Amino acid sequence: MSAPESRLLTTEGESAPQRRATIAILDYGSQYTQLIARRVRESRVYCEIFAHDVTAKELERRGVVGVILSGGPSSVYDADAPQIEPAILDGRFPVLGICYGMHLMAQVLGGEVAPEGKREYGPATVDIAESGGLFEGLSDHERAWMSHGDTVKRLPPGFHAVARTERLPLAAMSDGRNRFGVQFHPEVMHTPRGAEVLRNFLYRVCGCAGDWTPAAFIAEAVAELRRTIGDKHAICALSGGVDSAVAATLVARAIGDRLTCVFIDTGLLRANEAEEVVATFGPRLRLVHVDAAERFLRRLDGVSDPEQKRTIIGEEFIRCFEEHARRVGNVDLLVQGTIYPDVI
């Protein structure tokens, strides 16, 4: 049994085939966190972004086979710096710390991090001392993007330096097994071979197969919705935007006509938008079209304050949706479409 497969067992030791091998990206406030996720998925590996205070137990429950710690604007020695549960770094997961993530690994595991005195922002030449593992297939000298004010001054016990720059003697570190830290940012385009560094971590260190696709996600999501909803009925407020449209489409694939979508035309949409929504989704979903334009415009008559308008529109939308939801009849569940950063 491979290491990733072993991490996909339940606590009772039974296989959990419904779980996909997942890379967890712990978010420390980096502007590049979403970009890290994109790079992982471009490598055909499934990943999710988690808050930095997620527990090791939760990651194990979610089928995580590797962890990436993002960069971030904080300094690890600050009193209010975001931390990590130490168990995540005890070797049970392969870990790649990027910038702040490397600093956090070093500090938690017994090393030392200190301010460098002057921030480094821009390209640097990384001299690779150990070509295997994270740097498999790369040359001895690679360009990389730096953006940091702190640096690792002393490595934690059991770690050794695997790369340096003219300015930094500890530009990358490894425990020789499955834990790595890099001072540079492999996720940005200014690190020309950064994608290879990430793939080496995903494939060689974590053992990912690289066989995930968005199509696979759709199939898995529909199957999970089917299991979760069972024989219940659901209702969804469909606006025609991406969020609710994706949610409604996935749920409809799972339960068919047991999903009712309510589209409320507030009279505040763009020209012809209401007709386009009905034409697009009417033939594909069980759609209730509510022409409430007169109702909304009447409530807004004489109101000029933007915040007051927003409040009125929101309240009226809820009241209108509730009225038509009651007319639908037997409904057990509400489908809520939202975007990924809202979840985070």
C-alpha positions as CSV (number, residue, x, y, z in Angstrom):
1,M,0.0,0.0,0.0
2,S,1.4,3.4,-1.0
3,A,1.7,6.3,1.5
4,P,-1.2,8.3,0.0
5,E,-3.4,5.2,0.1
6,S,-2.6,4.6,3.7
7,R,-3.7,8.1,4.6
8,L,-7.0,7.4,2.9
9,L,-8.1,4.8,5.4
10,T,-10.8,5.4,8.0
11,T,-10.0,5.3,11.7
12,E,-11.3,1.7,11.7
13,G,-8.8,0.7,9.0
14,E,-11.5,0.3,6.3
15,S,-10.9,1.8,2.9
16,A,-12.8,5.0,2.1
17,P,-13.0,5.0,-1.7
18,Q,-15.3,8.1,-1.8
19,R,-12.4,10.3,-0.6
20,R,-10.0,11.7,-3.2
21,A,-6.4,12.3,-2.4
22,T,-6.3,16.0,-1.3
23,I,-3.5,18.5,-0.9
24,A,-4.3,21.0,1.9
25,I,-3.1,24.6,1.4
26,L,-3.0,26.4,4.7
27,D,-3.7,30.1,4.2
28,Y,-1.5,32.5,6.1
29,G,-2.8,35.6,4.3
30,S,-0.7,35.4,1.2
31,Q,-1.7,37.3,-1.9
32,Y,-0.7,34.1,-3.7
33,T,-2.7,31.5,-1.9
34,Q,-5.3,31.2,-4.6
35,L,-2.4,31.0,-7.2
36,I,-0.9,28.1,-5.3
37,A,-4.2,26.3,-5.5
38,R,-4.4,27.0,-9.2
39,R,-0.9,25.6,-9.8
40,V,-1.7,22.4,-7.9
41,R,-4.8,21.9,-9.9
42,E,-3.0,22.6,-13.2
43,S,-0.8,19.6,-12.1
44,R,-4.0,17.5,-12.1
45,V,-4.0,17.2,-8.3
46,Y,-7.1,18.1,-6.2
47,C,-6.5,20.6,-3.4
48,E,-8.5,22.7,-0.9
49,I,-7.6,25.9,1.0
50,F,-8.0,25.7,4.7
51,A,-7.7,28.2,7.5
52,H,-4.3,28.0,9.3
53,D,-5.9,26.8,12.5
54,V,-7.2,23.6,11.0
55,T,-6.3,20.5,13.0
56,A,-4.3,17.4,12.0
57,K,-7.3,15.3,12.8
58,E,-9.5,17.2,10.5
59,L,-6.9,17.0,7.7
60,E,-6.7,13.2,8.2
61,R,-10.5,13.0,8.1
62,R,-10.5,14.9,4.8
63,G,-8.1,12.5,3.1
64,V,-5.2,14.9,3.0
65,V,-2.0,13.4,1.6
66,G,0.2,16.5,1.7
67,V,0.2,20.0,3.1
68,I,1.4,23.3,1.6
69,L,1.9,26.3,4.0
70,S,1.4,29.6,2.1
71,G,3.4,32.7,2.5
72,G,2.0,35.7,4.4
73,P,2.6,39.2,5.6
74,S,3.3,38.4,9.2
75,S,6.5,37.6,11.1
76,V,6.5,34.3,13.0
77,Y,8.0,35.9,16.1
78,D,5.1,38.5,16.4
79,A,2.8,37.9,19.3
80,D,-0.3,37.7,17.1
81,A,1.3,35.8,14.2
82,P,-0.9,33.0,12.8
83,Q,0.3,29.6,13.9
84,I,-0.2,25.9,13.2
85,E,-1.0,22.9,15.2
86,P,2.4,21.3,15.8
87,A,1.0,17.8,15.0
88,I,0.7,18.8,11.3
89,L,4.5,19.2,11.2
90,D,5.4,16.0,13.1
91,G,6.0,14.0,9.9
92,R,2.6,12.3,9.4
93,F,2.1,14.6,6.4
94,P,4.5,15.6,3.7
95,V,4.8,19.4,4.1
96,L,6.1,22.2,1.9
97,G,6.5,25.6,3.5
98,I,6.7,28.6,1.2
99,C,8.3,31.8,2.6
100,Y,6.3,32.4,5.8
101,G,5.4,28.7,5.7
102,M,9.1,27.9,5.8
103,H,9.7,30.3,8.7
104,L,6.8,28.8,10.6
105,M,8.1,25.3,10.1
106,A,11.6,26.3,11.3
107,Q,10.3,28.1,14.4
108,V,7.8,25.4,15.5
109,L,10.3,22.6,15.0
110,G,13.1,24.2,17.0
111,G,14.9,26.5,14.6
112,E,15.3,30.2,14.6
113,V,13.8,33.0,12.4
114,A,14.9,36.6,12.5
115,P,14.5,39.8,10.6
116,E,16.9,40.2,7.8
117,G,17.3,43.9,8.2
118,K,16.4,44.8,4.6
119,R,13.5,43.3,2.7
120,E,14.3,41.3,-0.4
121,Y,11.9,41.7,-3.3
122,G,12.8,40.5,-6.8
123,P,14.6,37.8,-8.6
124,A,17.5,35.8,-7.2
125,T,19.7,32.9,-8.4
126,V,19.2,29.8,-6.3
127,D,22.1,27.5,-6.0
128,I,20.8,24.0,-5.5
129,A,22.9,21.7,-3.3
130,E,20.8,18.7,-3.4
131,S,19.2,17.8,-6.7
132,G,16.8,15.0,-5.7
133,G,13.4,15.3,-4.1
134,L,12.0,18.8,-4.5
135,F,14.6,19.8,-7.1
136,E,14.6,16.7,-9.2
137,G,15.3,17.5,-12.9
138,L,16.4,21.1,-12.2
139,S,19.8,22.6,-13.0
140,D,22.3,23.5,-10.3
141,H,21.4,27.2,-10.6
142,E,17.8,28.4,-11.1
143,R,16.1,31.8,-11.1
144,A,13.4,32.3,-8.4
145,W,11.3,35.1,-7.0
146,M,11.9,36.4,-3.5
147,S,9.6,38.5,-1.3
148,H,10.4,38.5,2.3
149,G,11.8,40.5,5.3
150,D,12.7,37.6,7.6
151,T,14.9,34.6,7.1
152,V,15.7,31.3,8.8
153,K,18.9,31.8,10.8
154,R,19.2,28.3,12.3
155,L,17.6,25.1,11.0
156,P,15.5,22.9,13.2
157,P,17.0,19.6,14.4
158,G,17.0,17.0,11.7
159,F,16.9,19.5,8.8
160,H,19.7,20.5,6.4
161,A,20.1,23.2,3.8
162,V,19.3,22.1,0.2
163,A,19.7,25.4,-1.6
164,R,21.2,28.9,-1.0
165,T,21.5,32.2,-2.8
166,E,24.2,34.9,-2.7
167,R,22.3,36.6,0.1
168,L,20.7,33.6,1.9
169,P,22.7,30.5,3.1
170,L,19.4,28.8,4.0
171,A,17.2,29.4,0.9
172,A,15.6,25.9,1.2
173,M,15.6,23.2,3.8
174,S,14.7,19.5,4.0
175,D,14.5,16.8,6.6
176,G,15.6,14.3,4.0
177,R,12.3,12.6,3.9
178,N,9.0,14.5,3.4
179,R,9.3,18.0,4.9
180,F,10.6,20.9,2.9
181,G,10.8,24.6,3.1
182,V,11.6,27.2,0.4
183,Q,12.2,30.9,0.9
184,F,11.3,31.7,-2.7
185,H,7.8,31.5,-4.3
186,P,7.5,28.6,-6.7
187,E,3.9,29.4,-7.5
188,V,4.6,32.7,-9.4
189,M,5.6,33.0,-13.1
190,H,8.8,34.9,-12.1
191,T,10.1,31.5,-10.8
192,P,10.5,30.0,-14.3
193,R,10.7,26.4,-13.1
194,G,8.5,26.8,-10.0
195,A,5.8,24.6,-11.4
196,E,8.3,21.7,-11.6
197,V,9.2,22.3,-7.9
198,L,5.5,22.0,-7.0
199,R,5.1,18.9,-9.2
200,N,8.0,17.2,-7.6
201,F,6.4,17.8,-4.2
202,L,3.0,16.6,-5.4
203,Y,4.2,13.5,-7.3
204,R,7.5,12.5,-5.8
205,V,7.0,13.5,-2.2
206,C,3.3,13.1,-1.7
207,G,2.8,10.3,-4.2
208,C,-0.1,11.9,-6.0
209,A,-1.1,10.3,-9.3
210,G,-1.9,13.5,-11.2
211,D,-5.1,12.1,-12.5
212,W,-7.6,14.6,-11.2
213,T,-9.6,16.8,-13.6
214,P,-12.5,19.3,-13.2
215,A,-14.7,16.6,-14.9
216,A,-13.8,14.2,-12.1
217,F,-14.8,16.9,-9.6
218,I,-18.2,17.3,-11.2
219,A,-18.8,13.5,-11.0
220,E,-17.7,13.4,-7.4
221,A,-19.7,16.4,-6.4
222,V,-22.9,15.0,-8.0
223,A,-22.4,11.6,-6.3
224,E,-21.8,13.3,-2.9
225,L,-24.9,15.5,-3.4
226,R,-27.0,12.4,-4.2
227,R,-25.8,10.6,-1.1
228,T,-26.4,13.7,1.1
229,I,-29.8,14.7,-0.3
230,G,-31.2,11.2,-0.6
231,D,-34.9,11.3,-1.5
232,K,-35.5,14.9,-0.2
233,H,-36.7,17.9,-2.2
234,A,-34.7,21.1,-2.5
235,I,-35.2,24.7,-3.6
236,C,-32.7,27.2,-5.0
237,A,-32.8,31.0,-5.6
238,L,-31.4,31.2,-9.1
239,S,-30.1,34.6,-10.2
240,G,-28.4,33.5,-13.4
241,G,-25.0,34.4,-12.0
242,V,-22.1,31.9,-11.8
243,D,-22.6,31.0,-8.1
244,S,-26.2,29.9,-8.1
245,A,-26.1,28.6,-11.6
246,V,-23.3,26.1,-10.8
247,A,-24.9,25.1,-7.5
248,A,-28.3,24.5,-9.2
249,T,-26.8,22.6,-12.1
250,L,-24.9,20.2,-9.9
251,V,-27.9,19.6,-7.6
252,A,-30.2,19.1,-10.6
253,R,-27.8,16.5,-12.0
254,A,-28.0,14.8,-8.7
255,I,-31.8,14.9,-7.9
256,G,-33.5,16.0,-11.2
257,D,-37.0,17.5,-10.8
258,R,-36.8,17.3,-7.0
259,L,-35.0,20.6,-7.3
260,T,-37.1,23.7,-7.9
261,C,-35.3,26.9,-8.9
262,V,-36.9,30.3,-8.3
263,F,-35.8,33.1,-10.5
264,I,-36.9,36.5,-9.3
265,D,-36.8,39.3,-11.8
266,T,-36.4,42.4,-9.7
267,G,-36.6,44.8,-12.6
268,L,-33.0,45.9,-11.8
269,L,-31.2,43.5,-14.1
270,R,-29.3,44.5,-17.3
271,A,-31.2,44.8,-20.5
272,N,-32.6,41.4,-21.7
273,E,-30.9,39.6,-18.8
274,A,-34.2,38.1,-17.4
275,E,-35.1,36.7,-20.8
276,E,-31.6,35.2,-21.2
277,V,-31.8,33.5,-17.8
278,V,-35.2,32.0,-18.6
279,A,-34.0,30.9,-22.1
280,T,-30.8,29.4,-20.7
281,F,-32.2,27.6,-17.7
282,G,-35.8,27.1,-18.4
283,P,-35.3,24.0,-20.7
284,R,-32.8,22.5,-18.3
285,L,-34.2,23.0,-14.8
286,R,-37.5,23.1,-13.1
287,L,-37.7,26.8,-13.1
288,V,-40.2,29.2,-11.6
289,H,-40.0,32.7,-13.2
290,V,-41.3,35.4,-10.9
291,D,-41.8,38.8,-12.6
292,A,-41.5,41.1,-9.5
293,A,-40.2,44.2,-11.2
294,E,-43.2,46.4,-10.3
295,R,-43.1,45.2,-6.7
296,F,-39.4,46.2,-6.3
297,L,-39.6,49.5,-8.2
298,R,-42.6,50.5,-6.1
299,R,-40.7,49.9,-2.8
300,L,-37.7,51.9,-4.2
301,D,-39.8,54.8,-5.4
302,G,-38.4,58.1,-3.9
303,V,-35.4,56.4,-2.2
304,S,-32.0,57.9,-3.1
305,D,-29.7,56.7,-0.4
306,P,-27.7,53.7,-1.9
307,E,-27.4,51.9,1.5
308,Q,-31.2,52.2,2.0
309,K,-31.8,50.9,-1.5
310,R,-29.6,47.9,-0.8
311,T,-31.4,47.1,2.4
312,I,-34.8,47.4,0.7
313,I,-33.8,45.2,-2.2
314,G,-32.4,42.5,0.1
315,E,-35.4,42.4,2.4
316,E,-37.9,42.4,-0.5
317,F,-36.0,39.6,-2.2
318,I,-36.2,37.4,0.9
319,R,-39.9,38.1,1.4
320,C,-40.6,37.4,-2.3
321,F,-38.6,34.2,-2.3
322,E,-40.3,33.0,0.9
323,E,-43.7,33.5,-0.6
324,H,-42.9,31.5,-3.7
325,A,-41.1,28.8,-1.8
326,R,-44.3,28.2,0.2
327,R,-46.2,27.8,-3.0
328,V,-43.8,25.1,-4.2
329,G,-44.9,22.9,-1.3
330,N,-42.8,20.0,0.0
331,V,-39.3,21.4,0.3
332,D,-36.7,19.9,2.7
333,L,-33.5,21.7,1.7
334,L,-32.3,25.1,0.6
335,V,-29.5,25.1,-2.0
336,Q,-27.1,28.0,-1.4
337,G,-24.6,29.0,-4.2
338,T,-21.6,30.9,-3.0
339,I,-18.0,31.5,-4.2
340,Y,-14.9,29.8,-2.8
341,P,-13.4,32.8,-1.0
342,D,-16.7,33.2,0.9
343,V,-16.3,29.7,2.3
344,I,-12.8,30.6,3.4
